[in-house]
């Protein structure tokens, strides 16, 4: 749900360290769940192909599903701290 009005209090982009933490917080559980869910299906698949398949599924989940939520959460935390 998007609106055309600008954000009244813009939040600066995350630092490299904050972004690294956010990515780690999104990637680790995503890969863990995918590994557990697909382990029996990918049991006999060579490790490089397994990694390719897991990354192909994980990257869209992280980029389009989890990272926007983490960015909004970070903004709420920063705005709450500034208030």
One Martini backbone bead per residue (centre of mass of N, CA, C, O) as a GRO file, in nm:
protein
   83
    1UNK     BB    1   0.089   0.041   0.029
    2UNK     BB    2   0.077   0.349  -0.141
    3UNK     BB    3   0.180   0.684  -0.122
    4UNK     BB    4   0.231   1.029  -0.233
    5UNK     BB    5   0.339   1.111   0.025
    6UNK     BB    6   0.576   1.228   0.211
    7UNK     BB    7   0.800   1.183   0.440
    8UNK     BB    8   0.817   1.378   0.721
    9UNK     BB    9   1.066   1.189   0.844
   10UNK     BB   10   1.353   1.125   0.736
   11UNK     BB   11   1.558   0.845   0.691
   12UNK     BB   12   1.850   0.739   0.687
   13UNK     BB   13   2.052   0.544   0.564
   14UNK     BB   14   2.216   0.278   0.616
   15UNK     BB   15   2.475   0.154   0.725
   16UNK     BB   16   2.686  -0.091   0.664
   17UNK     BB   17   2.637  -0.233   0.937
   18UNK     BB   18   2.330  -0.231   0.932
   19UNK     BB   19   2.296  -0.378   0.662
   20UNK     BB   20   2.446  -0.633   0.739
   21UNK     BB   21   2.255  -0.709   0.971
   22UNK     BB   22   1.994  -0.720   0.807
   23UNK     BB   23   2.084  -0.939   0.612
   24UNK     BB   24   2.147  -1.152   0.821
   25UNK     BB   25   1.855  -1.155   0.948
   26UNK     BB   26   1.735  -1.263   0.671
   27UNK     BB   27   1.920  -1.504   0.572
   28UNK     BB   28   1.950  -1.712   0.795
   29UNK     BB   29   1.650  -1.804   0.831
   30UNK     BB   30   1.594  -1.864   0.536
   31UNK     BB   31   1.810  -2.087   0.494
   32UNK     BB   32   1.721  -2.267   0.723
   33UNK     BB   33   1.434  -2.326   0.627
   34UNK     BB   34   1.508  -2.428   0.345
   35UNK     BB   35   1.690  -2.658   0.434
   36UNK     BB   36   1.474  -2.808   0.598
   37UNK     BB   37   1.248  -2.824   0.373
   38UNK     BB   38   1.469  -2.937   0.129
   39UNK     BB   39   1.653  -3.177   0.217
   40UNK     BB   40   1.511  -3.427   0.088
   41UNK     BB   41   1.512  -3.320  -0.209
   42UNK     BB   42   1.845  -3.233  -0.194
   43UNK     BB   43   2.022  -3.477  -0.101
   44UNK     BB   44   2.151  -3.565  -0.408
   45UNK     BB   45   2.259  -3.289  -0.454
   46UNK     BB   46   2.491  -3.100  -0.539
   47UNK     BB   47   2.624  -2.841  -0.367
   48UNK     BB   48   2.619  -2.622  -0.590
   49UNK     BB   49   2.326  -2.667  -0.680
   50UNK     BB   50   2.197  -2.628  -0.405
   51UNK     BB   51   2.293  -2.339  -0.366
   52UNK     BB   52   2.160  -2.223  -0.616
   53UNK     BB   53   1.867  -2.296  -0.540
   54UNK     BB   54   1.854  -2.152  -0.265
   55UNK     BB   55   1.929  -1.869  -0.373
   56UNK     BB   56   1.692  -1.845  -0.578
   57UNK     BB   57   1.483  -1.843  -0.340
   58UNK     BB   58   1.604  -1.642  -0.120
   59UNK     BB   59   1.645  -1.365  -0.256
   60UNK     BB   60   1.347  -1.279  -0.300
   61UNK     BB   61   1.261  -1.304  -0.008
   62UNK     BB   62   1.458  -1.095   0.103
   63UNK     BB   63   1.418  -0.846  -0.096
   64UNK     BB   64   1.078  -0.849  -0.104
   65UNK     BB   65   1.007  -0.935   0.205
   66UNK     BB   66   1.227  -0.855   0.439
   67UNK     BB   67   1.377  -0.583   0.388
   68UNK     BB   68   1.138  -0.385   0.397
   69UNK     BB   69   1.069  -0.455   0.692
   70UNK     BB   70   1.344  -0.378   0.816
   71UNK     BB   71   1.336  -0.082   0.727
   72UNK     BB   72   1.079  -0.008   0.883
   73UNK     BB   73   1.182  -0.090   1.161
   74UNK     BB   74   1.422   0.101   1.168
   75UNK     BB   75   1.259   0.361   1.141
   76UNK     BB   76   1.091   0.327   1.398
   77UNK     BB   77   1.329   0.319   1.591
   78UNK     BB   78   1.453   0.595   1.517
   79UNK     BB   79   1.196   0.768   1.570
   80UNK     BB   80   1.159   0.686   1.865
   81UNK     BB   81   1.443   0.788   1.959
   82UNK     BB   82   1.385   1.095   1.863
   83UNK     BB   83   1.119   1.147   2.056
   0.00000   0.00000   0.00000
